[in-house]
């Protein structure tokens, strides 16, 4: 998960790929995630940034065929045999999914197309995931006139504490409820050394973002704030 990796000072290709959508500026209320605990079950809601991560975690728990609905969103042509239809608009392709599919098959597609957006819904005995079947909004610097967004793009119900530990890596043992938001401040775009000789699309792919993430947690009414710098 991107935020956990940044705070763990792991700046790999996964983090780099996730930050490509951001330009210079301040991006508030990103990577939203809320949770409520009742007995031994957690209800978790997140922003769209967690979609692929939640889908992958669930599929890794699955065994055999599962009923899957939703869309896979990409700007590139994808070879997806499991698709039940394709809708295109303004260069954005949405591959409809509505069938029983081997979980490993979807994981293979995620590995082949890591930058596609997997807005998929499915249910397992201990992992019930619902994701809105649409593309997320593009990342733009925040303005003072914007409304505070809510963590409502993805919804997960689980009784697996290991899932909670992965999502709330620094504060998994909350008693009743927790809410987390992030401000991403990107101060500099670090271009490749020979960028003047490169194609524009290659410059974009290889450029790194440099800045800081401010993590704001409210756990059982207690505010906790931390930050981590990055170049990824």
C-alpha positions in Angstrom: 0.0 0.0 0.0 1.4 3.4 -1.0 1.0 5.3 2.2 2.4 2.5 4.3 5.4 2.2 2.0 6.1 6.0 2.1 6.0 6.0 5.9 8.3 2.9 5.8 10.6 4.7 3.4 10.1 2.2 0.6 10.0 4.0 -2.7 9.5 1.3 -5.2 7.8 1.2 -8.7 4.4 0.7 -7.1 4.7 4.0 -5.2 6.2 5.8 -8.3 3.3 4.5 -10.4 0.7 5.6 -7.9 2.1 9.2 -7.7 2.2 9.7 -11.5 -1.3 11.1 -11.3 -0.1 14.1 -9.2 1.5 17.3 -10.4 3.0 20.1 -8.4 0.7 21.5 -5.7 -1.2 20.6 -2.6 -3.7 17.7 -2.7 -5.9 17.6 0.4 -8.1 14.7 1.7 -6.4 11.9 -0.3 -6.2 8.3 0.6 -9.2 8.6 2.8 -10.0 5.6 5.0 -12.5 5.2 7.9 -13.5 2.2 10.0 -15.9 1.1 12.7 -15.5 -2.0 14.9 -18.4 -3.9 16.3 -17.5 -7.1 18.2 -15.1 -9.0 16.0 -16.1 -7.4 12.7 -14.9 -4.2 10.9 -16.7 -2.0 8.4 -14.2 -0.1 6.4 -14.8 2.7 3.8 -12.1 4.3 1.6 -11.5 6.6 -1.2 -10.7 5.3 -4.7 -6.9 5.1 -4.1 -7.4 1.9 -2.2 -9.5 0.1 -4.8 -6.8 -2.0 -6.4 -5.2 -2.8 -3.1 -8.6 -4.0 -1.6 -9.4 -6.1 -4.7 -6.0 -7.8 -4.6 -6.2 -8.5 -0.9 -9.5 -10.2 -1.4 -8.6 -12.2 -4.4 -5.5 -13.5 -2.6 -7.9 -14.9 0.0 -10.2 -16.5 -2.5 -10.1 -20.0 -3.8 -11.5 -21.0 -7.2 -14.4 -19.2 -9.0 -16.1 -16.2 -7.4 -18.9 -14.0 -8.7 -17.4 -10.6 -9.7 -19.1 -7.5 -11.0 -17.8 -4.0 -11.9 -15.4 -2.4 -14.4 -11.8 -2.4 -15.2 -10.7 1.1 -16.3 -7.7 1.9 -18.5 -6.4 4.4 -21.1 -4.8 1.6 -23.0 -6.2 -1.4 -25.0 -6.3 -4.5 -22.8 -6.5 -8.1 -23.7 -9.2 -9.3 -21.2 -11.0 -12.5 -22.1 -13.2 -12.2 -18.9 -14.8 -8.9 -20.1 -18.5 -8.8 -20.8 -18.4 -5.6 -22.9 -16.4 -2.4 -23.5 -17.5 1.2 -23.2 -15.2 4.0 -24.4 -15.3 7.8 -23.9 -12.7 10.4 -24.3 -9.9 7.8 -24.5 -11.0 6.1 -21.3 -11.9 2.4 -21.7 -14.2 0.6 -19.3 -14.3 -3.2 -19.5 -17.5 -4.5 -17.9 -17.2 -7.6 -15.6 -20.2 -9.6 -14.6 -19.6 -13.3 -14.3 -18.0 -16.1 -12.2 -14.3 -15.9 -12.6 -11.3 -17.8 -11.2 -9.7 -15.4 -8.7 -6.2 -16.2 -10.0 -7.2 -15.1 -13.5 -8.0 -11.6 -12.2 -4.7 -11.5 -10.3 -2.9 -12.4 -13.5 -4.6 -9.4 -15.3 -3.7 -7.1 -12.4 -0.1 -8.2 -12.7 -0.1 -7.6 -16.4 -1.8 -4.2 -16.3 -0.7 -2.7 -12.9 -1.8 0.8 -13.9 -5.4 -0.1 -14.7 -8.1 0.7 -12.2 -10.0 -2.4 -10.9 -13.4 -1.3 -9.6 -14.6 -4.8 -8.7 -17.2 -6.1 -6.3 -17.3 -9.6 -4.8 -18.0 -11.4 -1.6 -16.2 -14.1 0.4 -17.1 -15.6 3.7 -15.0 -13.1 5.6 -14.4 -10.4 3.0 -17.3 -8.5 1.5 -16.1 -5.8 -0.9 -18.2 -3.2 -2.8 -16.6 -0.6 -5.2 -18.4 1.9 -7.3 -18.2 0.8 -10.9 -16.7 3.9 -12.4 -13.4 5.7 -13.0 -12.1 7.9 -10.2 -11.8 11.6 -10.7 -8.5 12.9 -11.9 -6.1 14.4 -9.3 -6.1 18.2 -9.2 -4.6 20.6 -6.6 -7.1 21.5 -3.9 -8.9 24.8 -3.6 -10.5 26.6 -0.7 -13.9 26.3 -2.3 -13.9 22.5 -2.5 -16.2 20.4 -0.3 -14.6 18.0 2.1 -14.8 14.6 0.3 -16.0 11.4 2.1 -14.5 7.9 2.2 -17.3 6.2 0.3 -15.9 4.9 -3.0 -15.0 1.5 -1.6 -16.8 -0.4 1.2 -15.4 -3.5 3.0 -16.8 -5.7 5.7 -14.4 -8.2 7.2 -13.7 -10.1 10.4 -10.0 -10.7 9.4 -7.8 -8.7 11.7 -4.8 -9.2 9.4 -6.7 -7.1 6.8 -7.1 -4.3 9.4 -3.4 -4.5 10.3 -2.4 -4.0 6.7 -4.8 -1.1 6.1 -4.2 0.7 9.4 -0.5 -0.2 9.7 0.4 2.3 12.4 -2.8 2.2 14.5 -4.7 -1.1 14.0 -5.9 -1.5 17.6 -8.5 1.2 17.8 -11.5 0.3 20.0 -14.5 1.6 18.1 -13.8 3.9 15.2 -11.0 5.5 13.2 -10.8 8.1 10.5 -7.7 9.0 8.4 -6.9 11.5 5.7 -3.8 12.7 4.0 -2.5 15.9 2.5 0.0 15.4 -0.3 2.3 18.3 -0.9 4.4 18.0 -4.1 7.1 20.7 -4.2 9.2 19.5 -7.1 9.1 17.3 -10.2 12.5 15.6 -10.6 13.1 15.0 -14.3 15.5 12.3 -15.7 19.0 13.6 -16.5 18.6 13.2 -20.3 15.0 14.4 -20.4 15.7 16.9 -23.3 16.5 13.9 -25.6 13.5 11.8 -24.4 10.0 11.5 -25.7 7.4 13.5 -23.7 5.6 10.3 -22.6 8.9 8.8 -21.4 9.7 11.9 -19.5 6.4 11.7 -17.7 6.8 8.0 -16.9 10.3 8.4 -15.5 9.9 11.8 -13.6 9.7 11.6 -9.8 7.6 13.6 -7.4 9.3 15.1 -4.4 7.4 16.4 -1.3 5.7 15.4 1.9 2.7 13.5 3.1 0.8 14.7 6.2 -1.2 11.9 7.8 -4.0 12.9 10.1 -5.7 10.2 12.3 -8.6 10.5 14.6 -8.8 7.2 16.6 -11.6 6.9 19.2 -11.7 10.7 19.4 -7.9 11.1 19.8 -6.1 13.1 17.1 -2.7 11.9 15.9 -0.6 13.7 13.2 2.5 12.6 11.5 4.3 13.3 8.2 6.8 11.7 5.9 8.9 13.1 3.1 9.3 11.3 -0.2 10.9 11.2 -3.7 9.2 8.7 -5.8 
